Amino acid sequence: MQSFLTDPRFKGIKPFEKKIWLSSPTMHGDEQKWVDEAIRTNWVSTVGANINEVEKQIAAYVGVRYAVALSAGTAALHLAIKLAGETLYGQARPDRGTLQGHRVFCSDMTFCASLNPVAYEDGEAVFIDTESDTWNMDPVALEKAFELYPDVRLIVVAHLYGTPGKMEEIKRIADAHHALIVEDAAESLGAKYLLNGKWVETGTLGNYNCISFNGNKIITGSSGGMFLTDCEADANKVRKWSTQSREAAPWYQHEEIGYNYRMSNIIAGVVRGQIPYLDMHIAQKKAIYERYKAGLADLPVKMNPFDAEKSEPNFWLSCMIIDENAMAPQVRGEQDYLYKSEPGKSTPSEILDALAAFNTEGRPIWKPMHMQPIYRSNAFITAQGNGRARSNAYIAGKGVDVGADIFRRGLCLPSDNKMTPEQQDVVMDIIHRCFR
Ligand SMILES: Cc1ncc(COP(=O)(O)O)c(C=O)c1O
């Protein structure tokens, strides 16, 4: 880090006194009111007015009939995936997951929580490569995956960094193969998508839909998540599972496995205070994205792309990708990395180190799941078909791997909604100097 502070390329720049975060929580004051009310009225457990209210308000905002407030987005994804498994394959024994013996097609370049629940349910994730138009699941690769594995009936799809994926195509493919969709809208609450000529919210696009109120999300409860659906029976089932699956008996009677996944009324108080500011946060994040887009336009980089005709992202994180011909050498091991500086070129690793040296937080792009040690033996499907083992000692070329390429050349930029335009100018100045 010290070397950036003494590097002549960065002469005159001082580290920020207060750290510029990637995306930190923004409290507005109302959160305190609803948390205090929960404490004052003694409704601090997993029942209460805040929970009822946030379920009602989020369902109305997103445009679904039912929202079930849970302890985390991961909990929502687990129960959504379990419910999909039970719907497809029946109730599992208590010591087995509902997906045992079944493959599930999953977004590849996403946070692990999107699809770890497939493994919780004993299923086998098959990773679908990413397209370069929105950085989400590639419908062409998905179609290829159905050619290779025609029996698959479940797709888990995420919207990366708040940008909706190609859901019209993905839904068409899912319907053609009688497959269900679990939608992971954890990062994209408030993002809109033009589906068959009608604007809808992400969180309505799957058969089972999930959002997150994790501390770094567009609005937060400090933690928390929700399951969203139009189906009353599904909402009731998820609510029952989330509160230990109690049957209608005077004692604790159980016919199915349960979980302690319900949101607390305290957390719901924080969410309740945040909901009125969702649109404001989106506008702030959009302004950050647009300032980066204009301010970095003279560099050999591009912003994370979206389909402006079919989607309106929530701009949760601004990202950039370095043009191939402006990439300096960079090698990443499993836990360490090396890079070289070259005039006119840079690397995500160098930019992230430079930002950190000046007290600013960026982040690498989500490392694709097919590259993760834990999922090394799971299948990976690209637009060309099987994405594993495509190199040959005697023939040049390795096959496409869009996710690996975005991971190699891309990074998430500081996207905190409290960053001022002046601070963002300094961030962009640091990035410019990396290319000197
Ligand atoms: C794409 C994605 N899915 C799932 C999650 C999990 O949500 P949570 O942290 O609320 O469990 C997150 C964020 O944390 C996420 O970014």
Ligand as a Chemical Component Dictionary entry (heavy atoms), coordinates in Angstrom:
data_LIG
# 
_chem_comp.id                   LIG 
_chem_comp.type                 NON-POLYMER 
_chem_comp.pdbx_formal_charge   0 
_chem_comp.three_letter_code    LIG 
# 
loop_
_chem_comp_atom.comp_id 
_chem_comp_atom.atom_id 
_chem_comp_atom.alt_atom_id 
_chem_comp_atom.type_symbol 
_chem_comp_atom.charge 
_chem_comp_atom.model_Cartn_x 
_chem_comp_atom.model_Cartn_y 
_chem_comp_atom.model_Cartn_z 
_chem_comp_atom.pdbx_ordinal 
LIG C1 C1 C 0 -26.953 -12.312 -5.358 1  
LIG C2 C2 C 0 -27.135 -12.525 -3.890 2  
LIG N1 N1 N 0 -27.865 -13.574 -3.483 3  
LIG C3 C3 C 0 -28.085 -13.813 -2.189 4  
LIG C4 C4 C 0 -27.574 -13.005 -1.214 5  
LIG C5 C5 C 0 -27.791 -13.383 0.196  6  
LIG O1 O1 O 0 -28.531 -12.477 0.937  7  
LIG P1 P1 P 0 -28.325 -12.363 2.519  8  
LIG O2 O2 O 0 -26.990 -11.768 2.763  9  
LIG O3 O3 O 0 -29.459 -11.494 2.949  10 
LIG O4 O4 O 0 -28.446 -13.747 3.071  11 
LIG C6 C6 C 0 -26.802 -11.889 -1.588 12 
LIG C7 C7 C 0 -26.216 -10.924 -0.644 13 
LIG O5 O5 O 0 -25.804 -11.052 0.406  14 
LIG C8 C8 C 0 -26.563 -11.663 -2.961 15 
LIG O6 O6 O 0 -25.798 -10.636 -3.353 16 
# 
loop_
_chem_comp_bond.comp_id 
_chem_comp_bond.atom_id_1 
_chem_comp_bond.atom_id_2 
_chem_comp_bond.value_order 
_chem_comp_bond.pdbx_ordinal 
LIG C1 C2 SING 1  
LIG C2 N1 SING 2  
LIG C2 C8 DOUB 3  
LIG N1 C3 DOUB 4  
LIG C3 C4 SING 5  
LIG C4 C5 SING 6  
LIG C4 C6 DOUB 7  
LIG C5 O1 SING 8  
LIG O1 P1 SING 9  
LIG P1 O2 DOUB 10 
LIG P1 O3 SING 11 
LIG P1 O4 SING 12 
LIG C6 C7 SING 13 
LIG C6 C8 SING 14 
LIG C7 O5 DOUB 15 
LIG C8 O6 SING 16 
# 
